[in-house]
Amino acid sequence: LRDDKHGGVSGKRGKKLQLMIKCESARGLVQLGSILEKAKEASSLLELTGCMFGGYDYAADVHAIRTDHATELLFARQNFVTQCRAHRVAPIDMICIDYKDLSRVKREAIEARQFGFSGKQIIHPSSVEPVQNAFLPTTKEVEEAKELVRLFEEKQAEGIGAFLYKGVMVDLPMLYQARAILALSKHMPT
């Protein structure tokens, strides 16, 4: 929307326009940290909400041979997630070009969530459901997260910082992950 009163562009009722940018080259990945910082500095009118990884463009730029399992992009994707998370920007994974193969779309979306991506780009409506389902926690994950948070709070009240839960040591990072799962669960259909 145009805001002629202030000589610029603004969102509805003075809210900032949300901005998504895309990284799709080796140079872009190398400079992503400074790009994200500059975009954040332009925050008077814009709110940088996410950054998309252009995997196919990136692969072409670095002369990688594309494979079904994208192992040739492993470093780039993990580097991308790390830089986005370091700047508090949601990392969005590359498209699945084979959008008719919904099992592949689902597999790639699950992998993206495991890598730390916040979402995945899609190019066809049939990909919406498998991608959304991959990024939402399962009922089992939600129940375990609730139990872990409850136990953590009990242990904290007893003065215990770390403890065993199902044979695994639990400390603050596990609590943060559990709380993130619970936050995501609020977006689950009822």
N, C-alpha and C positions, 0 to 999 in steps of 0.2 A: 504494500500500500504506500502511496506517496503522502508524505507529510510536508505540505508546502509551508506550513507555519514555521517549521524549524529547518527548512531547506534540505530535507533529506528523506530517507525512507525509514518507516517504522512499522511495527506490527499493529494489529488492531488495538485501539485504545491505549496507545503508548507502549505496548509490550514490545519487546525486542523480536526481530525476525530470527527464526531458527535457521541455522546454517549447517549444512552437511557438505563436507569436502571429500575429495577422492584422491587416493595415492595410487598411481599406476605406472611408476617407472623406478629404476634403480636410484636415480638422482633424487626423486621425490621421497623415497624411503630413507636415503642417507640424510636428507634435510628435514625429515618429518618433524622432529622435535622443535626446530626453530620455526617451521611453518605453523605448527600448533600454537606455539607461544605467540606468534604475530597475530594469528586469528583470535586468540583470547584477548590480546591487547585492543583489538577493534571491537571491544564489547559494549561500547556505548550505544550502538544500534543493533548489533548482531549477537546472537548467542550460539556459539559453536556447540552443537549437540552431538555430533558424530562425525566419524571419518570412515569412508568406505575403502576397502582394499580392492583394487582392480587387478585381480590375479592374472587374467589372460593378457592384458596389456603389459603387465610387469614381466610375465614369462617371455613375451615377445621381445621386450626391451633387453633382457639379459641373455637372450638366445637359448632359453631353456626349452627342453622338449616336454610338452604337456603329457601327463599320464593320468589315468583314472583315479589314482590315489594321491595325486598332487605332492608327492614326496619332494619334487624339485622346488616346491614353494615353501617347504617346512620352515626354513630359517626366516624367510621374508615374512611369513604370516605370524610367527611367534615374535619377531622383532617389531612388527607392526602393532600387535596387541600390547606389547610392553611399552612402546612409546605412547600409544593412545592412553593407556591406563595411567602412565606417569603424569600425563597432563589432564587427567580426569575427563577424557573424551571417550564416548562410546565407540569401540571398534566394531565395524560391520564387515563381515566376511564377504568374499567374492561370490559371484553367481555360480550356479551349477548349470553349465551349458546344455547338459543332457536332461533338460527339464521334464521330458516324458518318462524317464526312468525314476519313478517316485521313491524306489528303495535307495537309489544313489543320492537323490536329493536329501532324503532322511539321514543317510549315513554321513553325508558331508555336513549337515546341520548339527548332528550330534557331535561330530568331531570339532566343529567350530565352537560349540558351547564348551567342550572339554578344554580347548585352547585358551578360552577366556573371552571370546567374542561376545558381544551383546546381541547380535542378530546376524542375519544373512540376507544379502540382496537376492531378489527373485525376478524372473523375467516372464513368468506365466502364472495365472491364477491357481492352477493345480498345485503349485508349490507352497501356497500359503499354509495349508493345514499341516503338512509334515514339518515345515520349518517352525511354525508356532509351537507345535507339540514338542519338538526337540529342545526348544529354549525354555519351556515351562518345566518345573520340577514334577517328578512323579509323585503319586500319593505316598509311596513308601519314603521318598526323600523328604517330603513335608513332615510326615509322622516322626521320622528319625531326627529331623531338625528340631521339632518341638520338644522331643524327649531330651536331646542334647542341651538345649537352652535351659530347660527345667533343671536338669542335673547340674549344669554349670552354676546356675544361680544358687542351688542348694549347697554345692561345694564351696562357693565363694562365701556364703553365710557362715560356713564352718571354718573359714580361714584357709581353705585348700585352693591353690591356684591351678594345678594340673592334676588330672586323674585319669584312670583307665575307663574306657567305655567300649564294650564289645572287643576287648583286647587291644585297643588302640589308645595311645595317649591323647588326651584332649587338653588344649590350652587355648589362648586367645585366637589364634588364626582359625581354629576349628569353630569357635563360637562365631566369628565373623562370617564364615562360610554358611553356617546354619542360619544366621540372621538374614543373609542374602537370599537363601532359599525361601525363607518365610516371606520376605518382601516380594519375591517373584510370585509366590503362591497366591498373592492377592489379585493377580491378573488371570488366574485360572477360572475357566467357566464353572458355574455352580450347578 
